[in-house]
């Protein structure tokens, strides 16, 4: 093991002792934290952005399984003559309208995270691009949600809506990882000198990316299953016309492949790359839990609570798969402090 005392970013820049923006100016200096954002401050906003994006996946699931997808029958208004639901729409209108309002909460959090990342001295160009993608993606996602309503919950548009939500979850995960506070001069970094060979490390990266891709395939096939089943968002919503049993079997086959890759990643981490072991173990644990929930919900006629839990679990699983790639690449290109 070796240690070093001076902390730098991968691009060679060095934040000050507290990782702050050195010059606070303009409107933002009057808002606590934003005038001179610290690494921890920015990281917390990144976490808030991730949590809120995962949260709206779960609430969107609640809209679907309660049959509230057309609770507000049009968009951007709730009805032809009102932006808010009225008594005739009942609980379904309230659920759908509440989910629409959560989009504005996400937008506020995204703006705060965007400003924090841009004003933070340690942010790199890719960090700024990532938070910009998320900040623009949230209102765009709201528009796609509106299109799902205008198309009477077309299952393929609904699937696109869910997939785009998961893209934002994955991007927010990248931001959380990238914005972790770096060691400072008073917190020397520790570098593992027993790292595996370059070829072995690259094998780990390829394995992590394969796991990530198959996770996406599995998630998408899950949306196909949903589009063929009873929880399409409204009792009169169209289905995709596929046989639910066949769609479920295809989804299960992808899960089996993912289990094999997860176990392979765990074995690889155990033998060659100890820093990846924890993330691999967490991913496998999430995968097993998600598989159990999916199995039970299928054989218990898709109870509402389990369907929502399964959608929430898919977001957590994608976070785990994204983290696997990030950790594997960090192992390939360790962020070593300057001597």
C-alpha positions as CSV (number, residue, x, y, z in Angstrom):
1,X,0.0,0.0,0.0
2,X,1.1,3.5,-0.8
3,X,-0.3,6.9,0.3
4,X,-0.1,10.4,-1.0
5,X,-0.9,13.7,0.6
6,X,-2.0,16.0,-2.3
7,X,-5.4,15.4,-3.9
8,X,-6.1,16.2,-7.6
9,X,-8.9,15.5,-10.1
10,X,-8.2,13.1,-13.0
11,X,-7.8,16.1,-15.2
12,X,-5.0,17.5,-13.0
13,X,-7.0,20.3,-11.4
14,X,-6.9,20.6,-7.6
15,X,-9.8,21.9,-5.6
16,X,-9.1,23.9,-2.5
17,X,-8.9,22.4,0.9
18,X,-12.7,22.0,1.1
19,X,-13.3,21.4,-2.6
20,X,-15.2,24.6,-3.0
21,X,-15.8,27.1,-5.8
22,X,-13.3,29.8,-4.9
23,X,-15.4,32.8,-6.2
24,X,-19.0,33.3,-5.2
25,X,-20.8,35.9,-7.2
26,X,-24.2,36.9,-8.3
27,X,-27.6,35.7,-7.1
28,X,-26.4,32.3,-5.9
29,X,-24.1,33.7,-3.2
30,X,-27.3,34.6,-1.2
31,X,-28.5,30.9,-1.2
32,X,-26.8,28.8,1.5
33,X,-24.4,26.3,-0.1
34,X,-24.7,27.4,-3.7
35,X,-22.3,30.4,-3.4
36,X,-19.4,28.2,-2.6
37,X,-20.6,24.6,-3.1
38,X,-18.4,21.9,-1.4
39,X,-17.9,18.4,-2.7
40,X,-20.3,17.0,0.0
41,X,-22.9,19.6,-0.8
42,X,-22.9,18.7,-4.5
43,X,-22.9,15.0,-3.7
44,X,-26.0,15.4,-1.6
45,X,-27.8,17.1,-4.4
46,X,-26.8,14.3,-6.7
47,X,-28.2,11.7,-4.3
48,X,-31.4,13.7,-4.0
49,X,-31.6,13.7,-7.8
50,X,-31.2,9.9,-7.9
51,X,-33.6,9.2,-5.1
52,X,-36.3,11.4,-6.6
53,X,-36.0,9.7,-10.0
54,X,-36.3,6.3,-8.4
55,X,-39.3,7.6,-6.4
56,X,-41.2,8.7,-9.5
57,X,-40.7,5.2,-11.0
58,X,-42.5,3.8,-8.0
59,X,-45.3,6.4,-8.1
60,X,-45.7,5.8,-11.8
61,X,-46.1,2.2,-11.1
62,X,-48.8,3.1,-8.6
63,X,-50.6,5.0,-11.3
64,X,-50.5,2.0,-13.6
65,X,-51.5,-0.7,-11.2
66,X,-54.4,1.3,-9.7
67,X,-55.8,1.8,-13.2
68,X,-55.3,5.6,-12.9
69,X,-53.3,6.1,-16.1
70,X,-56.3,8.0,-17.6
71,X,-57.4,9.5,-14.3
72,X,-56.7,12.8,-16.1
73,X,-58.0,11.9,-19.6
74,X,-56.0,14.6,-21.4
75,X,-52.8,16.5,-21.3
76,X,-51.4,19.0,-20.5
77,X,-54.7,19.8,-18.8
78,X,-56.3,17.2,-16.5
79,X,-59.6,17.7,-18.4
80,X,-60.5,19.8,-21.4
81,X,-61.5,22.7,-19.2
82,X,-59.3,22.4,-16.1
83,X,-55.7,21.8,-15.1
84,X,-56.7,20.1,-11.9
85,X,-59.0,17.1,-11.3
86,X,-62.6,17.6,-10.1
87,X,-64.8,15.3,-8.1
88,X,-66.2,13.3,-11.0
89,X,-62.7,11.9,-11.7
90,X,-62.6,10.4,-8.3
91,X,-59.5,8.8,-6.7
92,X,-58.0,7.9,-10.1
93,X,-57.9,11.6,-11.1
94,X,-56.2,12.5,-7.8
95,X,-53.6,9.7,-8.2
96,X,-52.7,10.7,-11.8
97,X,-52.7,14.4,-11.0
98,X,-50.5,13.8,-7.9
99,X,-48.0,11.9,-10.1
100,X,-47.9,14.8,-12.6
101,X,-47.2,17.3,-9.8
102,X,-44.2,15.2,-8.7
103,X,-42.6,16.0,-12.0
104,X,-42.3,19.6,-10.8
105,X,-40.6,18.4,-7.6
106,X,-38.1,16.6,-9.8
107,X,-37.5,19.7,-11.9
108,X,-36.7,21.8,-8.8
109,X,-34.3,19.2,-7.6
110,X,-32.7,18.9,-11.0
111,X,-32.2,22.7,-11.3
112,X,-30.6,22.7,-7.8
113,X,-28.3,19.8,-8.8
114,X,-27.5,21.5,-12.1
115,X,-26.4,24.7,-10.5
116,X,-24.4,23.0,-7.8
117,X,-22.5,20.9,-10.3
118,X,-21.8,23.8,-12.6
119,X,-20.6,26.1,-9.8
120,X,-18.5,23.4,-8.1
121,X,-14.8,23.9,-8.8
122,X,-14.0,20.2,-9.1
123,X,-16.6,19.4,-11.7
124,X,-15.4,18.1,-15.0
125,X,-16.9,18.6,-18.4
126,X,-18.6,15.1,-18.4
127,X,-20.1,15.9,-15.0
128,X,-21.7,19.0,-16.4
129,X,-22.9,17.1,-19.5
130,X,-24.4,14.4,-17.3
131,X,-26.3,16.8,-15.0
132,X,-27.5,18.7,-18.1
133,X,-28.8,15.5,-19.7
134,X,-30.8,14.8,-16.5
135,X,-32.1,18.4,-16.1
136,X,-33.3,18.4,-19.7
137,X,-34.5,14.8,-19.6
138,X,-37.0,15.3,-16.8
139,X,-39.3,17.8,-18.6
140,X,-38.9,15.8,-21.8
141,X,-40.0,12.7,-19.9
142,X,-43.0,14.7,-18.8
143,X,-43.9,15.3,-22.4
144,X,-43.6,11.6,-23.2
145,X,-45.9,11.0,-20.2
146,X,-48.4,13.3,-21.8
147,X,-48.1,11.5,-25.1
148,X,-49.0,8.2,-23.3
149,X,-52.2,9.8,-22.2
150,X,-53.0,11.3,-25.6
151,X,-52.5,7.8,-27.1
152,X,-54.8,6.2,-24.6
153,X,-51.9,4.4,-22.9
154,X,-50.5,2.7,-26.0
155,X,-48.3,0.0,-24.4
156,X,-45.3,0.7,-26.6
157,X,-45.4,4.4,-25.7
158,X,-45.9,3.5,-22.0
159,X,-42.8,1.2,-22.3
160,X,-40.8,4.1,-23.8
161,X,-41.9,6.3,-20.9
162,X,-40.6,3.7,-18.4
163,X,-37.4,3.1,-20.3
164,X,-36.6,6.9,-20.4
165,X,-37.2,7.0,-16.6
166,X,-34.6,4.3,-16.2
167,X,-32.2,6.2,-18.4
168,X,-32.5,9.1,-16.0
169,X,-31.9,6.7,-13.0
170,X,-28.8,5.4,-14.6
171,X,-27.5,8.9,-15.5
172,X,-28.2,10.0,-11.9
173,X,-26.2,7.0,-10.6
174,X,-23.3,8.1,-12.7
175,X,-23.5,11.6,-11.2
176,X,-23.6,10.3,-7.6
177,X,-20.5,8.1,-8.3
178,X,-18.7,10.9,-10.0
179,X,-19.5,13.5,-7.4
180,X,-18.2,11.6,-4.4
181,X,-16.0,13.8,-2.2
182,X,-12.3,13.3,-3.1
183,X,-9.7,12.8,-0.4
184,X,-8.2,16.1,0.8
185,X,-4.7,16.9,2.0
186,X,-5.8,15.9,5.5
187,X,-7.3,12.6,4.2
188,X,-4.5,10.8,2.3
189,X,-5.7,8.4,-0.4
190,X,-4.8,4.8,-0.3
191,X,-3.9,3.1,-3.6
192,X,-4.0,-0.7,-4.0
193,X,-0.6,-1.8,-5.3
194,X,-1.8,-5.4,-5.7
195,X,-4.1,-4.6,-8.7
196,X,-4.6,-7.2,-11.3
197,X,-3.0,-7.1,-14.7
198,X,-4.3,-4.9,-17.5
199,X,-5.7,-7.8,-19.4
200,X,-7.5,-9.1,-16.3
201,X,-8.9,-5.6,-15.5
202,X,-10.2,-5.3,-19.0
203,X,-11.9,-8.6,-18.7
204,X,-13.7,-7.2,-15.6
205,X,-14.8,-4.1,-17.6
206,X,-16.2,-6.3,-20.5
207,X,-18.0,-8.4,-17.9
208,X,-19.5,-5.3,-16.2
209,X,-20.7,-3.8,-19.5
210,X,-22.2,-7.1,-20.6
211,X,-24.0,-7.3,-17.3
212,X,-25.2,-3.7,-17.8
213,X,-26.5,-4.4,-21.3
214,X,-28.4,-7.6,-20.2
215,X,-29.9,-5.7,-17.3
216,X,-31.3,-3.3,-19.8
217,X,-32.6,-6.1,-22.0
218,X,-34.3,-7.7,-19.0
219,X,-35.9,-4.4,-17.9
220,X,-37.2,-3.8,-21.4
221,X,-38.7,-7.3,-21.7
222,X,-40.4,-6.6,-18.4
223,X,-42.2,-3.6,-20.0
224,X,-43.3,-6.0,-22.8
225,X,-44.7,-8.4,-20.1
226,X,-46.6,-5.4,-18.5
227,X,-48.0,-4.4,-21.9
228,X,-49.4,-7.8,-22.4
229,X,-50.9,-8.2,-19.0
230,X,-53.7,-6.7,-16.8
231,X,-51.8,-3.7,-15.4
232,X,-51.7,-1.5,-18.5
233,X,-52.8,1.6,-16.6
234,X,-56.6,1.6,-17.4
235,X,-59.2,-1.2,-17.7
236,X,-59.9,-0.1,-21.3
237,X,-56.2,0.6,-22.3
238,X,-55.0,-1.4,-25.3
239,X,-52.6,-4.3,-24.9
240,X,-49.7,-5.1,-27.1
241,X,-51.3,-8.3,-28.4
242,X,-48.6,-10.7,-27.2
243,X,-49.3,-13.8,-25.2
244,X,-48.6,-13.0,-21.5
245,X,-47.2,-16.4,-20.7
246,X,-44.7,-16.3,-23.7
247,X,-43.7,-12.8,-22.9
248,X,-43.1,-13.7,-19.2
249,X,-41.0,-16.7,-20.2
250,X,-38.8,-14.6,-22.4
251,X,-38.4,-12.1,-19.6
252,X,-37.5,-15.0,-17.2
253,X,-34.9,-16.3,-19.7
254,X,-33.2,-13.0,-19.7
255,X,-33.2,-13.0,-15.9
256,X,-31.5,-16.4,-15.9
257,X,-28.8,-15.0,-18.1
258,X,-28.4,-12.1,-15.8
259,X,-28.1,-14.3,-12.8
260,X,-25.2,-16.2,-14.5
261,X,-23.5,-12.9,-15.3
262,X,-24.0,-11.6,-11.8
263,X,-22.4,-14.7,-10.3
264,X,-19.6,-14.5,-12.8
265,X,-19.0,-10.8,-11.8
266,X,-19.0,-11.9,-8.1
267,X,-16.5,-14.6,-8.7
268,X,-14.3,-12.3,-10.8
269,X,-14.3,-9.7,-8.0
270,X,-13.5,-12.2,-5.4
271,X,-10.5,-13.6,-7.3
272,X,-9.1,-10.6,-9.2
273,X,-10.6,-7.3,-8.0
274,X,-11.5,-7.0,-4.4
275,X,-12.7,-3.3,-4.7
276,X,-15.5,-4.6,-6.9
277,X,-16.6,-7.4,-4.5
278,X,-19.0,-5.3,-2.5
279,X,-20.8,-3.9,-5.5
280,X,-21.0,-7.3,-7.1
281,X,-22.4,-8.8,-4.0
282,X,-25.0,-6.1,-3.7
283,X,-26.0,-6.5,-7.3
284,X,-26.5,-10.3,-6.9
285,X,-28.5,-9.7,-3.7
286,X,-30.8,-7.2,-5.5
287,X,-31.2,-9.6,-8.4
288,X,-32.2,-12.5,-6.2
289,X,-34.7,-10.3,-4.3
290,X,-36.1,-9.0,-7.6
291,X,-36.4,-12.5,-9.0
292,X,-38.3,-13.7,-5.9
293,X,-40.7,-10.8,-6.1
294,X,-41.3,-11.4,-9.8
295,X,-41.8,-15.1,-9.2
296,X,-44.3,-14.6,-6.4
297,X,-46.2,-11.9,-8.2
298,X,-46.6,-14.1,-11.3
299,X,-48.1,-17.0,-9.3
300,X,-50.3,-14.8,-7.1
301,X,-52.1,-13.0,-10.0
302,X,-50.0,-9.8,-9.8
303,X,-51.0,-8.2,-6.5
304,X,-50.7,-4.4,-6.6
305,X,-48.1,-4.1,-3.8
306,X,-45.8,-6.7,-5.4
307,X,-46.0,-5.1,-8.9
308,X,-45.0,-1.7,-7.4
309,X,-42.2,-3.4,-5.5
310,X,-41.0,-5.1,-8.7
311,X,-40.9,-1.8,-10.6
312,X,-39.0,-0.2,-7.7
313,X,-36.6,-3.1,-7.6
314,X,-35.9,-2.8,-11.3
315,X,-34.7,0.8,-10.7
316,X,-32.4,-0.5,-7.8
317,X,-31.1,-3.2,-10.1
318,X,-30.2,-0.8,-12.8
319,X,-28.4,1.3,-10.2
320,X,-26.4,-1.7,-9.2
321,X,-25.6,-2.6,-12.8
322,X,-24.5,1.0,-13.5
323,X,-22.4,1.0,-10.4
324,X,-20.7,-2.2,-11.5
325,X,-19.5,-0.5,-14.7
326,X,-18.3,2.6,-12.9
327,X,-16.3,0.6,-10.3
328,X,-14.8,-1.7,-13.0
329,X,-13.7,1.3,-15.0
330,X,-12.3,3.0,-12.0
331,X,-10.3,-0.2,-11.3
332,X,-9.0,0.0,-14.9
333,X,-8.1,3.7,-14.5
334,X,-7.5,4.3,-10.8
335,X,-7.8,7.9,-9.7
336,X,-4.4,8.1,-8.0
337,X,-3.5,11.2,-6.0
338,X,-0.5,13.1,-7.2
339,X,2.7,12.5,-5.2
